Amino acid sequence: MIAVRDLVGIGIGPFGLGLAALAQPLPDVDAVFLDQADGFRWHPGMMIDGATIQVPFLADLVTMADPTSPYSFLAFLKATGRLYPFYIRESFYPLRSEYDAYCRWVAAQLPTLRWRRRVVAVEEAGDLLRVRAEVRGPDGEVRGIEEHLARHVVLAVGTRPVLPSALQGLSGAGAGPVVHSAEYLPNRAALLASGAVTVVGSGQSAAEVYRDLLEAREGRVDWVTRSPRFFPMEYTKLTLEMTSPEYTDHYRSLPEELRERLGREQRGLYKGISADLVDEIYDTLYRLSSADGTVPSTLLTDTEVVDARHDVETGEHVLTLRHAQLDRTHEHRTRAVVAATGYRAEVPDFLDPVAHRVRRDRRGRLDVARTYAVDDAERIHVVGGEEHTHGVTAPDLGFGPWRASVVLAAITGREPYPIERRIAFQTFGVPGDGAATDGAARVLEEAAR
């Protein structure tokens, strides 16, 4: 006899883990969370020494929903004897390695997490949903099939690295690696050994990789970005209000094509480079050039990789670059490439058995409702893969607990964590337009149906 769960979560990244932590103390939520990994790891390929996360420590897994939670970042610091050192440090921004350690600390305390479970199907089972998962051993071999019956399923499967089409398949004997930034650290030694690395990308990851390679001083390192300049991430307070329920309501009220355009334009709100890092890179270039005025590095803005090939004779990768303003192309030779070109949400294959009930938009992406459900019955939910429907709040770590609170309200039919409906001083649409300003107030009503 298979027990019926209130919630089966699929994926244990920060958003799935935060949901698990918030669900743990609720007496009316019987939950289990599945992930194919051996344990929690957060962007291990970008755990560059000294790198910090770009949001304050309050944007942890739980605090913005429940400041009293035993799973907060401050609770982690206290438990590990680091609360006073963090206080004396006087920075709101945890180290990236520290945030990863915090998440692993939380994961170790949650009995609802099941690792080495690769979900292969979500199926209908009468009024319930059946989640089928392969159980794998430490060697990766399938040891059996595990089934869970659930009233609600939550997808927290995250996003996948995106490699530009021009770079896909680029390889050749004698050349260095061509990798996505997600795999930077495992390939760092080979990249440095190549003697000439080109970083492609516009955001924080590209900047961190470039600085790290530059500091190593082992050969040439170049940086190519499509952005017209090296954009710092916007971090003014009124701009931060765009990570709010009100702005999400406004964004959802817009036509799909307008949302698509805004999504591209607003990437600087969360995909830009921290201003401090931009300055640090300049200072590094200045310091390295102090001897003779030169640095073996070229920085190219407003420039896109449009084609690439491997030169067998020289062992080099040859990138065809197009300068947008001048509408001119030229060739750039390098021996290795790091593509810090972002991530993309995809519809997982395991939803195929319930494809008839899952909504999609014209581009085939999940059509995520305001309540984060993707089916009319409001039984299948998404956390973290709704940037195209909800805007800049989707990838924001600090908004994760708010979204988890909404999902838990849908599951329990009550409000286990108080949901702040209005947080912004500004109005994003036309004043008095209820369609754009009252959506957050309707979230609980819809979730409780």
SVG drawing of the C-alpha trace seen along z (x, -y; Angstrom):
<svg xmlns="http://www.w3.org/2000/svg" viewBox="-13 -56 71 59">
<polyline fill="none" stroke="black" stroke-width="0.4" points="0.0,0.0 1.5,-3.3 0.9,-6.2 -0.7,-9.3 1.5,-12.4 0.2,-15.9 3.2,-17.1 5.9,-15.4 8.7,-17.9 10.9,-17.1 14.3,-18.8 16.2,-20.0 18.0,-23.2 17.6,-26.3 13.9,-26.8 13.0,-23.1 15.1,-23.0 13.5,-26.2 10.0,-24.7 11.1,-21.5 12.3,-23.6 9.1,-25.6 7.0,-22.5 8.9,-20.5 7.2,-22.0 3.6,-22.0 1.5,-19.2 -0.9,-19.1 1.7,-18.6 3.1,-15.1 5.9,-15.7 8.8,-14.1 11.3,-15.7 13.3,-13.8 16.5,-14.6 18.8,-12.5 21.9,-14.0 23.9,-12.3 23.4,-15.4 23.0,-19.1 25.5,-21.1 25.0,-24.7 26.8,-25.7 29.9,-23.7 31.6,-24.7 31.5,-28.3 32.6,-28.0 35.5,-30.5 37.5,-31.4 36.2,-34.6 33.1,-35.0 30.0,-36.2 26.3,-35.8 24.6,-38.9 21.8,-39.2 21.9,-39.9 21.8,-37.0 18.1,-37.7 17.5,-36.1 18.1,-32.7 15.8,-29.6 13.2,-30.7 13.6,-34.0 11.4,-36.1 8.5,-33.7 9.4,-32.8 12.1,-34.9 11.8,-32.5 12.7,-29.4 15.4,-27.1 16.6,-26.8 17.7,-30.4 21.1,-31.6 21.6,-33.2 20.7,-29.9 23.4,-28.2 26.0,-30.8 25.1,-30.4 25.2,-26.6 28.6,-26.7 30.1,-29.3 30.4,-32.0 27.7,-34.4 30.0,-37.0 32.7,-36.8 29.9,-37.4 28.7,-40.4 32.2,-41.8 32.8,-41.4 30.0,-43.9 28.8,-42.7 25.3,-41.5 26.6,-39.3 27.6,-35.7 30.5,-34.0 29.2,-31.7 30.9,-28.7 29.3,-29.8 25.8,-29.8 26.4,-26.4 27.5,-25.1 24.4,-26.7 22.1,-24.9 23.9,-21.6 23.5,-22.2 19.7,-22.6 19.5,-19.6 21.2,-17.4 18.4,-18.2 15.4,-17.4 14.2,-13.8 11.9,-14.5 14.7,-14.6 15.4,-11.6 18.6,-11.7 19.6,-9.5 16.0,-9.5 15.6,-10.2 12.0,-11.0 10.9,-9.3 7.2,-9.9 4.4,-11.9 1.1,-10.1 -2.6,-10.5 -3.9,-8.0 -7.6,-8.8 -7.8,-12.1 -4.1,-11.8 -0.8,-12.0 1.7,-9.2 5.4,-10.0 7.7,-7.3 11.4,-7.5 14.4,-5.3 16.4,-4.6 20.1,-4.7 23.1,-3.5 26.4,-5.4 27.7,-3.8 24.8,-5.3 23.2,-1.9 19.4,-1.7 18.5,0.4 14.7,0.2 11.7,-1.9 10.0,-4.0 6.5,-5.3 4.7,-8.0 1.1,-9.1 0.5,-12.8 -2.3,-15.3 0.2,-18.0 3.4,-17.9 5.9,-20.8 8.6,-21.1 11.8,-22.7 14.0,-21.3 15.9,-24.5 17.4,-25.5 20.0,-24.1 23.2,-25.7 22.9,-27.2 25.8,-27.0 25.5,-29.3 24.8,-27.4 28.0,-28.8 30.1,-27.1 28.3,-23.8 30.4,-21.0 33.6,-23.1 36.5,-20.9 39.8,-19.8 43.1,-18.1 45.6,-20.3 43.1,-22.9 41.9,-23.7 38.4,-23.0 35.2,-24.8 33.0,-24.7 30.0,-26.5 30.8,-28.4 28.9,-25.8 31.9,-23.5 34.6,-26.2 36.4,-24.9 36.7,-21.2 38.3,-22.6 40.3,-25.5 43.7,-23.8 43.2,-22.8 42.0,-26.3 45.1,-27.9 47.3,-25.3 46.0,-26.3 47.7,-29.6 44.9,-31.6 41.3,-31.7 38.3,-33.7 35.4,-34.4 32.1,-34.9 29.2,-36.4 27.8,-39.5 27.0,-38.8 28.4,-38.1 29.7,-34.6 31.6,-35.9 33.1,-38.7 34.1,-36.2 35.7,-33.8 37.6,-36.6 39.0,-38.0 40.0,-34.6 41.9,-33.8 43.4,-37.3 44.7,-37.0 46.3,-33.6 48.5,-35.4 49.1,-32.3 48.8,-33.3 46.3,-35.5 42.7,-36.0 40.1,-37.9 36.5,-38.9 33.7,-39.1 30.2,-40.4 27.1,-41.3 26.3,-44.0 27.0,-47.6 29.1,-48.0 30.0,-46.1 26.7,-46.6 26.6,-46.8 23.6,-45.1 20.9,-47.7 20.6,-47.7 18.8,-50.9 16.0,-50.6 13.1,-51.6 14.4,-49.3 14.5,-46.4 10.7,-47.0 10.4,-45.2 10.9,-42.0 7.5,-42.4 4.0,-40.9 2.8,-44.1 5.3,-44.1 4.6,-40.5 0.9,-41.3 1.7,-44.1 4.1,-41.9 1.5,-39.2 -1.2,-41.7 1.0,-42.5 0.7,-40.8 3.1,-37.9 5.1,-39.7 5.6,-42.7 6.7,-40.4 9.2,-38.8 10.7,-42.2 10.8,-43.4 12.4,-40.1 15.3,-40.8 15.6,-44.5 15.4,-43.7 18.3,-41.2 20.5,-43.9 18.3,-43.8 19.6,-40.4 22.1,-39.3 24.4,-42.3 27.8,-42.5 28.2,-43.7 29.5,-47.3 32.3,-46.3 33.5,-43.5 33.6,-45.8 35.8,-48.2 38.0,-45.3 38.5,-44.1 39.6,-47.6 41.9,-47.9 43.4,-44.4 44.0,-45.5 45.6,-48.7 47.9,-46.9 49.0,-44.3 49.7,-47.0 51.9,-49.0 55.1,-47.4 55.0,-48.2 51.5,-49.6 50.2,-46.5 48.1,-43.4 47.7,-40.3 44.0,-40.9 41.3,-42.4 37.9,-43.3 35.3,-43.6 31.8,-45.0 28.7,-45.0 30.3,-41.9 28.6,-38.6 30.0,-35.2 28.2,-34.3 30.4,-31.4 33.3,-29.2 35.6,-26.6 38.8,-24.8 42.1,-25.4 43.7,-22.0 47.1,-23.5 47.5,-25.8 45.3,-24.0 43.3,-27.1 39.6,-27.9 38.7,-30.6 35.7,-32.7 33.8,-34.9 32.8,-38.0 30.2,-40.6 30.3,-44.1 26.7,-45.2 27.2,-49.0 29.5,-48.8 27.8,-45.7 31.3,-44.3 32.8,-40.9 36.3,-39.8 38.1,-36.6 39.4,-36.1 41.8,-33.2 42.0,-31.5 42.9,-28.1 40.0,-27.7 36.6,-29.2 34.4,-29.7 30.8,-30.4 29.2,-32.2 26.0,-32.4 23.3,-31.7 20.7,-29.1 17.2,-28.2 14.2,-26.5 12.9,-23.4 9.8,-21.3 10.9,-18.0 10.1,-14.8 8.7,-13.2 5.6,-15.4 4.7,-13.7 2.1,-11.3 0.2,-14.4 0.9,-16.6 -2.9,-16.8 -3.5,-18.6 -0.4,-20.8 -0.8,-24.3 1.8,-25.6 2.3,-28.9 2.8,-29.5 6.6,-28.8 5.9,-25.4 7.0,-26.7 5.0,-26.0 2.1,-28.5 2.5,-29.2 -0.5,-30.8 -0.2,-33.5 -0.5,-30.8 2.4,-28.9 0.2,-26.1 0.4,-24.8 -2.8,-22.8 -6.5,-23.8 -6.9,-21.6 -4.0,-23.5 -2.2,-20.3 1.0,-20.7 3.1,-23.7 6.4,-25.3 8.9,-27.2 11.9,-28.8 11.0,-28.1 8.5,-30.9 10.7,-33.9 8.7,-34.2 5.4,-34.5 6.3,-36.2 9.3,-38.3 12.3,-39.2 10.9,-37.6 11.4,-34.1 15.2,-33.8 15.4,-36.0 16.5,-34.0 14.8,-36.5 11.4,-35.9 11.6,-32.1 10.1,-32.0 7.2,-34.2 6.5,-31.8 6.8,-28.8 4.3,-30.4 1.8,-30.7 2.3,-27.1 1.9,-25.9 -1.3,-27.9 -2.6,-26.1 -1.7,-22.7 -3.1,-23.3 -6.1,-25.6 -4.9,-28.0 -2.1,-30.5 0.6,-28.8 3.0,-31.7 1.7,-35.3 1.9,-36.4 2.7,-40.1 0.4,-41.2 1.7,-44.8 5.3,-45.8 6.0,-48.5 5.7,-52.3 5.3,-52.8 2.5,-51.8 3.6,-49.9 0.5,-50.2 -2.3,-52.7 -3.5,-53.8 -6.8,-52.1 -6.4,-49.4 -7.4,-46.4 -6.1,-43.9 -2.6,-45.1 -2.6,-46.0 -4.9,-43.6 -3.6,-40.3 -1.5,-39.5 -4.6,-39.9 -6.4,-37.3 -3.6,-34.8 -4.8,-33.3 -8.4,-33.2 -7.4,-31.2 -4.9,-29.0 -7.5,-28.0 -10.1,-26.9"/>
</svg>
